[in-house]
Every structure is written in C-alpha cells, then in structure tokens.
Amino acid sequence: MTDHPKQSPAGRVPPSVWRNPWHFLAFGFGSGTLPKAPGTWGSLVAIPFIPLWQMLPGWGYWLMLGITMLFGFWLCGKVADDLRVHDHEGIVWDEMVGMWITLWLVPAGWYWLLAGFLLFRFFDILKPWPIRWIDQHVHGGVGIMLDDVLAGVFAWLALQGLVRYFA
C-alpha cells in the first residue's frame, strides 16, 4: 500500500494542469484531464509524434526514447509529489513514452499505428508479470514510468512479430 491515494480526491483535475507547464506536459497536453480512460487518451496523444520520430534514424529514435524516459522519471515524480499522490491517473507522460517505445522501428502505415496502440493498451491494462509487480512495488517517478516502459517493450515485441509475419 502506498502513502498516497492513487488519484486526487474524487479524481478531480488539479487546476495546476492549466497553470503549470510541467503539470500540463505530464498530463499529456491536457489529455489526462479527460474524465474517462485518461491513459487511453494519453496513448492517442502520443501517435501524432510518431511520423516525426520515424524521420529520425533508428539510433536517433532510440536516443529520443532514452531522453523522454529519463525526463519522464523526473517529470512524473515531480508532478506526483506536487499533487501529493502516488500516481494520479491523469499523469499520462508514461503512456506516451510507452507508445513511442511500442512503435520504434515499425513501418509507416495507419494499420501499424492501430496495432501498436491496441497492443500497448492491452499490456498496459492487463499488466502481466513483471509489470504488475513493478506497478505495485516501485514508487516515485521511476515506478510511474517503469510499468508503462515495460508494457511498451512487451507491445513492441508483439508488434515486431506481426511486422515480421505480415510486412
């Protein structure tokens, strides 16, 4: 059990999301404020970045993933501390990075984006071992990010299998 509730009281959107640039970023440019399934909305917000990331060479995309993940450890931890919660459901930077991991080295095409989105949401929601263990036992910004990073890796592996078979 954590010291903080999973979300702010009554799942309310903190007003700081609209005033504080770090909160706005962690809440996926506001997508995490939507009342139903903020993680799904955050995952969708990540998709328009994919064509931009795909213009990078493979190593550049990999570098971008490393930077956004390390930044996310700090960002998610800072915003959770600011809000005095363990992991507010509206913090969706972790879902965005998870989606970007899922879609690394995937061919261009809307069907690959859709497949990646569905696979990432599947692993993020199901949380197979060790994702669920990490979600329950690793705290702070690293804990907030790490379960979605691993869901992204699982989804990436599954998607690469589909690419190998169907592309």
Steps between C-alpha positions, in 0.01 A plus 500: 500500500625848425504807719292692247170426329514384136340826387400836635177513701200395290730473196486877457718675252752714685471864385879510478481299175394819323749728682816297546688395182644187670152388604362577154774287341461212749124506434568447130425856387172477689390158369536353850224730620232323296251327731508148358812289429771770522770241423331418172475870410867549592592206276306657214674836550834322450409382149536831309864512614580166332548632143740759641694236697501270194689766303790446741756229430450188714765613749342849518159352585673282761674808645166687509349205691782510753469873551120499532515204739766659725315831487180311588656354815555854622180655356257237628666493841495879528136534399389212726685666790349838415151344501582293812392173337682180412388493135212726395307327221524820295881480480535348153856588396581137584237375253638731234852363541361144508332562165817645353688187612232278347529670162882510473617351166144434384425560132292803407128438462185566700442126559836469680411800715165341582657162575762664722237702682286191566798290612631771732159557659462121541829463687454824695155397623568126551839561667646149471791406727736679564309817403239461775769432763690813397179705500430390858852507648707768324408854599575856396563613148686179415202291610253716311705466181640149524177301474409686180853468362474124549149492350653683203779242473250211514282670238808575287602133504150389401478766230841407358370143471202628301726716283727204429203283406282749309732768359 
